Amino acid sequence: MKNRFTLLLTGSALMAVLLFSFNPAKAQDDSKFSMDVTLNSDIFFGFYPFFAGSYSLSENTAFTFYGILWSGGAAGGSWGNWTEFGVGMNFDVADGININPQVGILNGSLTSGLGTPVLGEGFVPNLTIGLDKANTEGEFYLGYYVGFDHGNPNTNNYLHYWANYGYKFSPFFSAGLHLEQLRFTGGKNQPEDPAFDFYLALGPYVQFADPNGGAFARFTSGADLRSDDMLAKSGFRQPSFFKLTVGYSF
């Protein structure tokens, strides 16, 4: 009986050692990982889910990955279930400021101009700069979408960027201004001076967020700033802009 008690005590002690040895490591690994998932709908791209994840490599750097499931919008039928997936690195350069260069692979038929969805139809180098301080918030995004030649005579390239800046009136509510542009820049076998804007919009946004982190919702609106000449060249009339986002940060 004594030997059995001693064996049980020794086994319990060993298990406790293993738990204390492995659980902190697991907790530390878990704390290195984060992800944001959002559901978005806007007047041009339609409905599209988005996710962005990161895994911390050091105090100021992290490996990042993201994906966008472009599913519809103004010309969704010809985009070929357009999908974007990419990876990059995030750098915390100052208190509340981070820079995240990434490169994504495009799948579908928008930039290749092929008409049939294809894996690796193009690529998109992109840059995101984030601002998150006690009383202010903001984001700048710039992506250049480049089509690969998959046998079609023409390819299509696009410039997409936005910039927003807002004030946190409380941990629950913030508001600010949002500027966004989508521009066709040309591509293979395109006419001379092909560039035009699909939209160039400026307007306010409002955001509501869980003060403890997690769920948030944002509504963005704006007016079209394009000139009459740009409207005529694009052949695409969009007098206003709006976007609705609901998401969760894990």
Contacts in CASP RR format, 6 or more apart in sequence:
PFRMAT RR
TARGET T0000
AUTHOR 0000-0000-0000
METHOD contacts of the structure
MODEL  1
MKNRFTLLLTGSALMAVLLFSFNPAKAQDDSKFSMDVTLNSDIFFGFYPF
FAGSYSLSENTAFTFYGILWSGGAAGGSWGNWTEFGVGMNFDVADGININ
PQVGILNGSLTSGLGTPVLGEGFVPNLTIGLDKANTEGEFYLGYYVGFDH
GNPNTNNYLHYWANYGYKFSPFFSAGLHLEQLRFTGGKNQPEDPAFDFYL
ALGPYVQFADPNGGAFARFTSGADLRSDDMLAKSGFRQPSFFKLTVGYSF
31 56 0 8 1.000
32 55 0 8 1.000
32 56 0 8 1.000
32 62 0 8 1.000
33 53 0 8 1.000
33 54 0 8 1.000
33 55 0 8 1.000
33 56 0 8 1.000
34 53 0 8 1.000
34 54 0 8 1.000
34 249 0 8 1.000
34 250 0 8 1.000
35 51 0 8 1.000
35 52 0 8 1.000
35 53 0 8 1.000
35 54 0 8 1.000
35 249 0 8 1.000
35 250 0 8 1.000
36 51 0 8 1.000
36 52 0 8 1.000
36 53 0 8 1.000
36 247 0 8 1.000
36 248 0 8 1.000
36 249 0 8 1.000
36 250 0 8 1.000
37 49 0 8 1.000
37 50 0 8 1.000
37 51 0 8 1.000
37 247 0 8 1.000
37 248 0 8 1.000
37 250 0 8 1.000
38 49 0 8 1.000
38 50 0 8 1.000
38 51 0 8 1.000
38 245 0 8 1.000
38 246 0 8 1.000
38 247 0 8 1.000
38 248 0 8 1.000
39 47 0 8 1.000
39 49 0 8 1.000
39 50 0 8 1.000
39 245 0 8 1.000
39 246 0 8 1.000
39 247 0 8 1.000
40 47 0 8 1.000
40 48 0 8 1.000
40 49 0 8 1.000
40 50 0 8 1.000
40 243 0 8 1.000
40 244 0 8 1.000
40 245 0 8 1.000
41 47 0 8 1.000
41 48 0 8 1.000
41 243 0 8 1.000
41 244 0 8 1.000
42 220 0 8 1.000
42 241 0 8 1.000
42 242 0 8 1.000
42 243 0 8 1.000
42 244 0 8 1.000
43 238 0 8 1.000
43 240 0 8 1.000
43 241 0 8 1.000
43 242 0 8 1.000
43 243 0 8 1.000
44 73 0 8 1.000
44 74 0 8 1.000
44 182 0 8 1.000
44 198 0 8 1.000
44 199 0 8 1.000
44 238 0 8 1.000
44 241 0 8 1.000
45 70 0 8 1.000
45 72 0 8 1.000
45 73 0 8 1.000
45 74 0 8 1.000
46 71 0 8 1.000
46 72 0 8 1.000
46 73 0 8 1.000
46 74 0 8 1.000
47 71 0 8 1.000
47 72 0 8 1.000
47 73 0 8 1.000
48 68 0 8 1.000
48 69 0 8 1.000
48 70 0 8 1.000
48 71 0 8 1.000
48 72 0 8 1.000
49 68 0 8 1.000
49 69 0 8 1.000
49 71 0 8 1.000
50 66 0 8 1.000
50 67 0 8 1.000
50 68 0 8 1.000
50 69 0 8 1.000
51 66 0 8 1.000
51 67 0 8 1.000
52 64 0 8 1.000
52 65 0 8 1.000
52 66 0 8 1.000
52 67 0 8 1.000
53 64 0 8 1.000
53 65 0 8 1.000
53 66 0 8 1.000
54 62 0 8 1.000
54 63 0 8 1.000
54 64 0 8 1.000
54 65 0 8 1.000
54 90 0 8 1.000
55 62 0 8 1.000
55 63 0 8 1.000
56 62 0 8 1.000
57 63 0 8 1.000
59 92 0 8 1.000
60 91 0 8 1.000
60 92 0 8 1.000
60 93 0 8 1.000
61 89 0 8 1.000
61 90 0 8 1.000
61 91 0 8 1.000
61 92 0 8 1.000
62 89 0 8 1.000
62 90 0 8 1.000
63 87 0 8 1.000
63 88 0 8 1.000
63 89 0 8 1.000
63 90 0 8 1.000
64 87 0 8 1.000
64 88 0 8 1.000
64 89 0 8 1.000
64 90 0 8 1.000
64 100 0 8 1.000
64 102 0 8 1.000
65 85 0 8 1.000
65 86 0 8 1.000
65 87 0 8 1.000
65 88 0 8 1.000
66 84 0 8 1.000
66 85 0 8 1.000
66 86 0 8 1.000
66 87 0 8 1.000
66 102 0 8 1.000
67 83 0 8 1.000
67 84 0 8 1.000
67 85 0 8 1.000
67 86 0 8 1.000
68 83 0 8 1.000
68 84 0 8 1.000
68 85 0 8 1.000
69 83 0 8 1.000
70 76 0 8 1.000
70 79 0 8 1.000
70 82 0 8 1.000
70 83 0 8 1.000
70 84 0 8 1.000
71 81 0 8 1.000
71 82 0 8 1.000
72 79 0 8 1.000
74 198 0 8 1.000
74 236 0 8 1.000
76 82 0 8 1.000
78 109 0 8 1.000
78 110 0 8 1.000
78 115 0 8 1.000
79 108 0 8 1.000
79 109 0 8 1.000
79 110 0 8 1.000
80 108 0 8 1.000
80 109 0 8 1.000
80 110 0 8 1.000
80 115 0 8 1.000
80 116 0 8 1.000
80 117 0 8 1.000
81 107 0 8 1.000
81 108 0 8 1.000
81 117 0 8 1.000
82 106 0 8 1.000
82 107 0 8 1.000
82 108 0 8 1.000
82 109 0 8 1.000
82 110 0 8 1.000
83 106 0 8 1.000
83 107 0 8 1.000
83 108 0 8 1.000
84 104 0 8 1.000
84 105 0 8 1.000
84 106 0 8 1.000
84 107 0 8 1.000
84 124 0 8 1.000
85 104 0 8 1.000
85 105 0 8 1.000
85 107 0 8 1.000
86 102 0 8 1.000
86 103 0 8 1.000
86 104 0 8 1.000
86 105 0 8 1.000
87 102 0 8 1.000
87 103 0 8 1.000
87 104 0 8 1.000
88 100 0 8 1.000
88 101 0 8 1.000
88 102 0 8 1.000
88 103 0 8 1.000
89 100 0 8 1.000
89 101 0 8 1.000
89 102 0 8 1.000
90 98 0 8 1.000
90 99 0 8 1.000
90 100 0 8 1.000
91 98 0 8 1.000
91 99 0 8 1.000
91 100 0 8 1.000
92 98 0 8 1.000
93 99 0 8 1.000
95 133 0 8 1.000
96 130 0 8 1.000
96 131 0 8 1.000
96 132 0 8 1.000
96 133 0 8 1.000
97 129 0 8 1.000
97 130 0 8 1.000
97 131 0 8 1.000
98 129 0 8 1.000
98 130 0 8 1.000
99 127 0 8 1.000
99 128 0 8 1.000
99 129 0 8 1.000
99 130 0 8 1.000
100 127 0 8 1.000
100 128 0 8 1.000
100 129 0 8 1.000
100 130 0 8 1.000
101 125 0 8 1.000
101 126 0 8 1.000
101 127 0 8 1.000
102 125 0 8 1.000
102 126 0 8 1.000
102 127 0 8 1.000
102 128 0 8 1.000
103 123 0 8 1.000
103 124 0 8 1.000
103 125 0 8 1.000
103 126 0 8 1.000
104 123 0 8 1.000
104 124 0 8 1.000
104 125 0 8 1.000
104 126 0 8 1.000
105 120 0 8 1.000
105 122 0 8 1.000
105 123 0 8 1.000
105 124 0 8 1.000
106 120 0 8 1.000
106 121 0 8 1.000
106 122 0 8 1.000
106 123 0 8 1.000
106 124 0 8 1.000
106 145 0 8 1.000
106 147 0 8 1.000
107 117 0 8 1.000
107 118 0 8 1.000
107 119 0 8 1.000
107 120 0 8 1.000
107 121 0 8 1.000
108 114 0 8 1.000
108 117 0 8 1.000
108 118 0 8 1.000
108 119 0 8 1.000
108 120 0 8 1.000
108 121 0 8 1.000
109 115 0 8 1.000
109 116 0 8 1.000
109 117 0 8 1.000
109 118 0 8 1.000
109 121 0 8 1.000
110 121 0 8 1.000
110 145 0 8 1.000
110 156 0 8 1.000
111 121 0 8 1.000
111 122 0 8 1.000
111 145 0 8 1.000
111 146 0 8 1.000
111 147 0 8 1.000
111 148 0 8 1.000
111 155 0 8 1.000
111 156 0 8 1.000
111 157 0 8 1.000
111 158 0 8 1.000
112 118 0 8 1.000
112 121 0 8 1.000
112 122 0 8 1.000
112 147 0 8 1.000
112 148 0 8 1.000
112 149 0 8 1.000
112 150 0 8 1.000
112 152 0 8 1.000
112 155 0 8 1.000
112 156 0 8 1.000
113 121 0 8 1.000
113 147 0 8 1.000
113 150 0 8 1.000
113 152 0 8 1.000
113 154 0 8 1.000
113 155 0 8 1.000
113 156 0 8 1.000
114 121 0 8 1.000
114 150 0 8 1.000
114 151 0 8 1.000
114 152 0 8 1.000
115 152 0 8 1.000
118 150 0 8 1.000
120 148 0 8 1.000
121 147 0 8 1.000
121 148 0 8 1.000
121 150 0 8 1.000
122 145 0 8 1.000
122 146 0 8 1.000
122 147 0 8 1.000
122 148 0 8 1.000
123 146 0 8 1.000
123 147 0 8 1.000
123 148 0 8 1.000
124 143 0 8 1.000
124 144 0 8 1.000
124 145 0 8 1.000
124 146 0 8 1.000
125 143 0 8 1.000
125 144 0 8 1.000
126 141 0 8 1.000
126 142 0 8 1.000
126 143 0 8 1.000
126 144 0 8 1.000
127 140 0 8 1.000
127 141 0 8 1.000
127 142 0 8 1.000
127 143 0 8 1.000
128 139 0 8 1.000
128 140 0 8 1.000
128 141 0 8 1.000
129 139 0 8 1.000
129 140 0 8 1.000
129 141 0 8 1.000
130 138 0 8 1.000
130 139 0 8 1.000
130 140 0 8 1.000
131 137 0 8 1.000
131 138 0 8 1.000
131 139 0 8 1.000
131 165 0 8 1.000
132 138 0 8 1.000
134 168 0 8 1.000
135 167 0 8 1.000
135 168 0 8 1.000
136 165 0 8 1.000
136 166 0 8 1.000
136 167 0 8 1.000
136 168 0 8 1.000
137 165 0 8 1.000
137 166 0 8 1.000
137 167 0 8 1.000
137 168 0 8 1.000
137 174 0 8 1.000
138 164 0 8 1.000
138 165 0 8 1.000
138 166 0 8 1.000
139 162 0 8 1.000
139 163 0 8 1.000
139 164 0 8 1.000
140 161 0 8 1.000
140 162 0 8 1.000
140 163 0 8 1.000
141 160 0 8 1.000
141 161 0 8 1.000
141 162 0 8 1.000
141 163 0 8 1.000
142 159 0 8 1.000
142 160 0 8 1.000
142 161 0 8 1.000
143 159 0 8 1.000
143 160 0 8 1.000
143 161 0 8 1.000
144 157 0 8 1.000
144 158 0 8 1.000
144 159 0 8 1.000
144 160 0 8 1.000
144 185 0 8 1.000
145 156 0 8 1.000
145 157 0 8 1.000
145 158 0 8 1.000
145 159 0 8 1.000
145 160 0 8 1.000
146 155 0 8 1.000
146 157 0 8 1.000
147 155 0 8 1.000
147 156 0 8 1.000
147 157 0 8 1.000
147 187 0 8 1.000
147 188 0 8 1.000
148 155 0 8 1.000
149 155 0 8 1.000
149 188 0 8 1.000
153 188 0 8 1.000
153 189 0 8 1.000
154 187 0 8 1.000
154 188 0 8 1.000
154 189 0 8 1.000
154 190 0 8 1.000
155 187 0 8 1.000
155 188 0 8 1.000
155 189 0 8 1.000
156 184 0 8 1.000
156 186 0 8 1.000
156 187 0 8 1.000
156 190 0 8 1.000
157 184 0 8 1.000
157 185 0 8 1.000
157 186 0 8 1.000
157 187 0 8 1.000
158 182 0 8 1.000
158 183 0 8 1.000
158 184 0 8 1.000
158 185 0 8 1.000
159 181 0 8 1.000
159 182 0 8 1.000
159 183 0 8 1.000
159 185 0 8 1.000
160 181 0 8 1.000
160 182 0 8 1.000
160 183 0 8 1.000
161 180 0 8 1.000
161 181 0 8 1.000
162 178 0 8 1.000
162 179 0 8 1.000
162 180 0 8 1.000
162 181 0 8 1.000
163 178 0 8 1.000
163 179 0 8 1.000
163 180 0 8 1.000
164 176 0 8 1.000
164 177 0 8 1.000
164 178 0 8 1.000
164 179 0 8 1.000
164 205 0 8 1.000
164 220 0 8 1.000
165 176 0 8 1.000
165 177 0 8 1.000
166 174 0 8 1.000
166 175 0 8 1.000
166 176 0 8 1.000
166 177 0 8 1.000
166 205 0 8 1.000
167 174 0 8 1.000
167 175 0 8 1.000
167 176 0 8 1.000
168 174 0 8 1.000
169 175 0 8 1.000
170 211 0 8 1.000
171 209 0 8 1.000
171 211 0 8 1.000
172 208 0 8 1.000
172 209 0 8 1.000
172 210 0 8 1.000
172 211 0 8 1.000
173 206 0 8 1.000
173 207 0 8 1.000
173 208 0 8 1.000
173 209 0 8 1.000
174 206 0 8 1.000
174 207 0 8 1.000
174 209 0 8 1.000
175 204 0 8 1.000
175 205 0 8 1.000
175 206 0 8 1.000
175 207 0 8 1.000
176 204 0 8 1.000
176 205 0 8 1.000
176 206 0 8 1.000
177 202 0 8 1.000
177 203 0 8 1.000
177 204 0 8 1.000
177 205 0 8 1.000
178 201 0 8 1.000
178 202 0 8 1.000
178 203 0 8 1.000
178 204 0 8 1.000
178 205 0 8 1.000
178 220 0 8 1.000
178 222 0 8 1.000
179 201 0 8 1.000
179 202 0 8 1.000
179 203 0 8 1.000
180 199 0 8 1.000
180 200 0 8 1.000
180 201 0 8 1.000
180 241 0 8 1.000
181 197 0 8 1.000
181 199 0 8 1.000
181 200 0 8 1.000
181 201 0 8 1.000
182 197 0 8 1.000
182 198 0 8 1.000
182 199 0 8 1.000
183 195 0 8 1.000
183 196 0 8 1.000
183 197 0 8 1.000
183 198 0 8 1.000
184 194 0 8 1.000
184 195 0 8 1.000
184 196 0 8 1.000
184 197 0 8 1.000
184 198 0 8 1.000
184 234 0 8 1.000
185 194 0 8 1.000
185 195 0 8 1.000
186 194 0 8 1.000
186 195 0 8 1.000
187 194 0 8 1.000
196 230 0 8 1.000
196 233 0 8 1.000
196 234 0 8 1.000
197 226 0 8 1.000
197 230 0 8 1.000
197 234 0 8 1.000
198 234 0 8 1.000
198 236 0 8 1.000
198 238 0 8 1.000
199 224 0 8 1.000
199 226 0 8 1.000
199 236 0 8 1.000
199 238 0 8 1.000
199 241 0 8 1.000
200 224 0 8 1.000
200 225 0 8 1.000
200 226 0 8 1.000
200 230 0 8 1.000
201 222 0 8 1.000
201 223 0 8 1.000
201 224 0 8 1.000
201 225 0 8 1.000
201 240 0 8 1.000
201 241 0 8 1.000
202 222 0 8 1.000
202 223 0 8 1.000
202 225 0 8 1.000
203 220 0 8 1.000
203 221 0 8 1.000
203 222 0 8 1.000
203 223 0 8 1.000
203 241 0 8 1.000
204 220 0 8 1.000
204 221 0 8 1.000
204 222 0 8 1.000
205 218 0 8 1.000
205 219 0 8 1.000
205 220 0 8 1.000
205 221 0 8 1.000
206 218 0 8 1.000
206 219 0 8 1.000
207 216 0 8 1.000
207 217 0 8 1.000
207 218 0 8 1.000
207 219 0 8 1.000
208 216 0 8 1.000
208 217 0 8 1.000
208 218 0 8 1.000
209 215 0 8 1.000
209 216 0 8 1.000
209 217 0 8 1.000
210 216 0 8 1.000
213 249 0 8 1.000
214 248 0 8 1.000
214 249 0 8 1.000
214 250 0 8 1.000
215 246 0 8 1.000
215 247 0 8 1.000
215 248 0 8 1.000
216 246 0 8 1.000
216 247 0 8 1.000
216 248 0 8 1.000
216 249 0 8 1.000
217 244 0 8 1.000
217 245 0 8 1.000
217 246 0 8 1.000
217 247 0 8 1.000
218 243 0 8 1.000
218 244 0 8 1.000
218 245 0 8 1.000
218 246 0 8 1.000
219 242 0 8 1.000
219 243 0 8 1.000
219 244 0 8 1.000
219 245 0 8 1.000
220 241 0 8 1.000
220 242 0 8 1.000
220 243 0 8 1.000
220 244 0 8 1.000
220 245 0 8 1.000
221 240 0 8 1.000
221 241 0 8 1.000
221 242 0 8 1.000
221 243 0 8 1.000
222 240 0 8 1.000
222 241 0 8 1.000
222 242 0 8 1.000
223 239 0 8 1.000
223 240 0 8 1.000
223 241 0 8 1.000
224 238 0 8 1.000
224 239 0 8 1.000
224 240 0 8 1.000
224 241 0 8 1.000
226 234 0 8 1.000
231 237 0 8 1.000
END
